[in-house]
Amino acid sequence: MTGERLARAALTATAEPGDALLNRIVDRLGPVEAVEAIRTGDVPDDLLSERLARCLQHWRIRSAAAEPERDLEICERLGGRLICPGDPEWPTTLDDLGGERPYALWLRGPGDLRNACLRSVAMVGSRAASSYGLRVAAEFAADLAERGWAVVSGGALGIDAAAHRGALAADGPTVAVLANGVDMPYPASNDGLFAEIARRAVLVSESPPGVEPHRLRFLVRNRVIAALCRGTVVVEAEARSGALSTAAWTRKLGRVLMAVPGPVDSRTSVGCHRLLREDPSASLVTRPEEVVEAVGRIGDDLAPVPSGPVLPRDRLEPTARAVLEALPGRGAAGPAQIAVKAGVDLATVNGKLGLLAAAGFVERCAAGWRLTKSAKKPK
């Protein structure tokens, strides 16, 4: 075990995730010397400030209680590992966070984080999701997973859990970014889901094993969700939803921001509608194909244009269709009337009417020709 790895493990237990001041110290001194500087209070003069002085006091207390060797041992027993910047599994997209990037990441599960994130989409939304939102999240995630895209979310109740379950149901990759240690199932009701992700995919945390979540960490971890992916889909979001924090980070990092519309009177879609109305960077998506088009390769991942059902009359050749359209919706018409309206000669009309009758579109009557009942019904 290298001293740098041990130092970075200690840093994850010393400060809150992504602290810009601590990252400045690490960038200047390196992780090993940064840990020593925290313990001694000896930092470069040009980094000193009132805020740093307060932070050093707080960090020194937490650093004294840190047990990085024990944390690494616990993580290894769980089948986990610590990854650091420069490691083969470290996603380089995290470097886009600059001074707020993670010091290191604790992982649990067989999935390779970097490979998974090469083609990944974040899917986030309300904890108190509607049945509509849960269905959309699960179906989108399953479809994306089948297309080889990893689904990244936060493991929370509601939309997050539905997205993870959809990806797993399709036997696809999924990444859960937690606000607590990888050994602490939160919420407890998702314990089975976390166990399945740890068995088949990967759990991610900036905190050592044993760390419980608190409100600030939920917001801070959203930057990691946004940074790992090519884009973020907000499925449902209330006016003050934490999912909007992920959307803000997505926008800040220059990633693709997408939102799913909901019923206009739905409280859980207020945030999505606000994004679509007020944020020029937000794209409306209604199908997984549109998500892939937004985050995929230009020209190669275009979504097919939606089309209605192909009706039997759509398969008719142009002249037969013109004759059929010339018949009145109600009542009947003679061949001469039909010929004038269709713009074809009488002999052609008589021939086409015979074919249309054989196909069940028209029938002869005392007044001439009329549409059959089946031809009148929309299909």
N, C-alpha and C positions, 0 to 999 in steps of 0.2 A: 504494500500500500504506500503510495507516494505521499510526501508531506503536503503537497498541494491539494490532493483529494481529501485528505483528513482536514485540512484547513477550510476548504469549501464546505465540508460537512458541518464544521463548527460554525461557520458563518450563517448557515441556514437556521441554526438554533439561536443565533445571537441577535439578529435584527429582523424587522418585518421584511417580507419579500420585496425585492426591487427598490430598495432605498437608494436614491441617487447619490447621497453623501457617501454611503459605504462603497458603492460602486466606483466613485471617484478615488477613494483610498486604495481599493483593490487595483484599479487601473494604474495608479501611480507606483504602488509598492509591490504588488503581487499579493496573492491570497495568504501565503505564509506570513509575510511581514505585516499584512493588514491585521491578522489575528494578534500578533505581538503588539502592534501599535494600539489596538483596543485595550489590551491588558495593561499597557504601561502609560497610555495617554500621550505617547510621543508621536505626533503626526506632523507632516510638513507645515511650516508656518503659513504658507499661502492658502492652505485648506482650512485653517482655523476660522471659526465663526461662533457666535453665541449658540446657534442651533446645534452645531457640531459638538460643542462642549457639553450641552445637555444630552445629546445622543450618546456620546462617549461614556458618560456616567451610567446611562441605562444599559448600554451594550456591555460595559465591563461587568455589571452584575449578572447579566444573562450569560456572558461568556464563561464566567467562573463556574456556572452550574451546567454548562454544556458538556455532554459526554459523547463526542463524535464516534469514538471506537465502538461504544455500546450501540449507538444508533445504526451504524453500518452493520454490526453483527445481527441486530434484530431484523434489519431489512433483508439481509442475505438469507436468514432463516425463513423468511416469508417468500423466498424466491424472487426477491427484488434486487435493486442495484442503484447506485448513485452515478449519474452521468454529469460531466463537467464540460464547459466550453473547450472545444478542440477534440473531444472524443468522437469516434466514428458515428455514434448514435445521436450526437447533439444536433438538433435542428438549427441550421445556421440562420433561419428566418427569425429566430429569437433575438439575434443581434440587432434587428431593426428597432428594438425597444431602447437601444442606446443606454443611457444611464439608469433605466428602469428594468434592465434585463435581469433574469434570475441569476443567483450566484451559482446554483447547481440545481439539479432536479432529481427527486427520488422517484423511481419507477417500480412498478410491481406488475408482473405479467410477461408472457412470452413475446408480445408484439414489439417490433422494432420501431421506435418512435420516429426516427428520421425518415425511414422508408414510408411509413404510414402517412406522414405529413407532406410528402412530395405531391400527392393528389388527395387533398383533404378539404372538407367543407365544415365549418362550424354551424351548428343548428341549436338555437337557443330560444327561450321564451318563458312565459309565465309559469310559476309553480302551480297556481290555481287555474289550470288550463281547462278549457271547455272540451267537450267530447269531439267537437270539430277540430280543434287544435291538436289534440292527442292523435286523432286519426291521420291528419295531414303530416304531422311530424313522423309518425311511424312509417307511413307509406313512402314519403320522400326519402327517409333514411334507408329503407329497404331497397328502394330502386337505385339510389346512389351507390349503395354497397354492392349491388349486383353489377353495376357498371365499373367497379374497381376503385371507388372513391371512399376514403376513410371519413367517418362521421365523428366530429369532435364536439364534445359538450361538457357540461359541468357536473353531471351526476345528480342533479337536484330532482325534486319531485316535479311532476307535470311534463312539460315539453322536453326537458333534458332526458328524463328517464325514457320517455316514449321514443326519442331519437336513438338512444343507445339500444333499446330493445328491438327497434326496427332493423338496425344494422346487424345485430346478432342473429335475428331471425333469418336474415338473408345470408348468414354465414360469412359476413363481411367484417372488415376491420373497424374498430371504434376506439376512441381515446377519451377517457374521463379525466378532466383536470379538476382536482379536488382542492378545497380550501382547508384541508386538514391532512393529517398523516395518512399514508396509504394503508395503514392497519386499522384505521378508525372509521367504520362505516357511518356516514352521516349524509342524509337522514337514515335512521336505523331501519326504517321500512324498506329501504333499498338495499339492505344487506345482501339478499340473494342476487340482485343485479350486480353489485360490486364483486361478489365472489365469482360470478360468471365472467365478468370482464377480466378479472385477474387470472382466470383460467385460460381464456381464449384471446384476449387482446392486451390492453395496457392501461393501468392507472398511473396518474402523474400528480406529483405534489411538489411544492417548493419548501414544504415543512418536513422535519424529521418524523419518524414513526412516533406515535403517542401524542402528537399535537392535536388538540381539539380546535374546531373552527370558531371564529367569531365574525361579526358582521363585516368588519373592514376587510378581512381576508377574502370574503366572497367577491367584493368589488375589485380587489387587487388582482385576483386570479383571472379576471375577465380579460386582462391585457394579454395573458399567455394564450388563452383560447383564440383570441383574434390574431395573434402573431403566428401561431402554428399553421394557420390555414390560408388558402388562396382567397377565401371569401366567407362571409357570414350570412346565414339566413335567419331572420327573426320571424318565427312562426306566429307567435302571439306575444303581446306585451301590453300590460296596463300602462296607465299614464306615468307611473313611477316605478316601472319594472327594472330590475337589475339587468335585464337583457339589453336595455338601451345603453347601459355602460359598455357592454361588449360592442354594440353598434358604434358608439363613439370612438372606441379604440380601433375598430375596423376602418373607420373613416380616417382617423389620424395616421394610421400606418399605410394608407393608400391601397388597402385591400378592397375587394368587391363587396358592396353592401346590398343585400336583398331583403325584401319583406313580403310576407304573404298577406293578402287582404282578407278581411273577415266580414261578417255581417255588420252593417253600418251602426246597429244599435248594441253591438257587443262591447262590453267593458274591457274584455281581455284583448281586443284588437285596437283599442284607442292609440296605443303607442305605435303600432305598425302603420296605421293610417296617418299619424302625424309625421312619421318618417317619409312616407310616400308623398305627402303634401308639401312638406317644408324642406326636405333634404334633397337637393338636386342629384346627389351621388347615389341615392337609393333607387334600386330597380324593383319593379313589381314582378313577382314570379308566382305562377299558378301550377306549374308542372315541374317534375324533376328534370326534364329535358331542358327547361329554361335555365335551371341552376347550372347544369353542366355547360350550356352554351356561354353563360356569364363567366365561369371560372376556367373553362377549358381552353384548348388551343384555338387560336383565331382561324376560322375557316374549316376546322376539322370537327368541331363539336356543336354544329348548328342544330338548334331544335327544329323538328319538323313543324310546318305550319298546321295549326289545328284545322280540321275539316269536318263537315257534317257527314252523316251516313250516306252511302251511295244508294240511291233509289233505283228501282227497275227501269223507270223512264230515262234515267241518266245514261243507261247503256244503249239506248236507241241511236241509230244513225241520224244525222241532222235533219234530213227531209222527213223521215217518219216522226221525229219529235215535233217538227213544225206542224205537221198535219194533226198530231194529237193535241197540241196546244191551241189549234184553231177551233176545236170543238167547244161548245159552251159548257160552263160548269153546271148549268141546270137546263133541262129541255134537250132538244135535238136540233140537228141542222142537216140540210141536204148536201150532197157532194159538191154542187156548184158553189154554195155558200162557203163551204170549207176550203175549196180551191182558191177563191178570192182572198179569204183571210190568211191562208197559208202562203199565198203567192206562188202557187204551182199550177200546172195544167190539170185538167179534169182526169185524164187517163192516169196520171201519176197518183192523184188522190185516190182513185178507185183501187189501184194496186196496193197503196199503203194502208188503206182502210181494211182490206182483206188481211194483211199481215198483222195489223193491230188487233183485229178481231180474234185471230188465231192465238195471239199472245195474251188475250184476256183484258185488253185495255178498252175496247169499244164493242158495241153490239148494235145490230140493225133493229129499227123500230118503224112504226107506221109513218112517222114524220121524217125518217132518214136515218141518221146515225147519232148515237149518244154514248157518253162515258159509262162504263160499268161501275157498279158500286165500289168494287175494290180499287178502281182507278181514281175514284174521288177521295178515298181515305188517305190522309197524310201518313207516310211510313218513314 
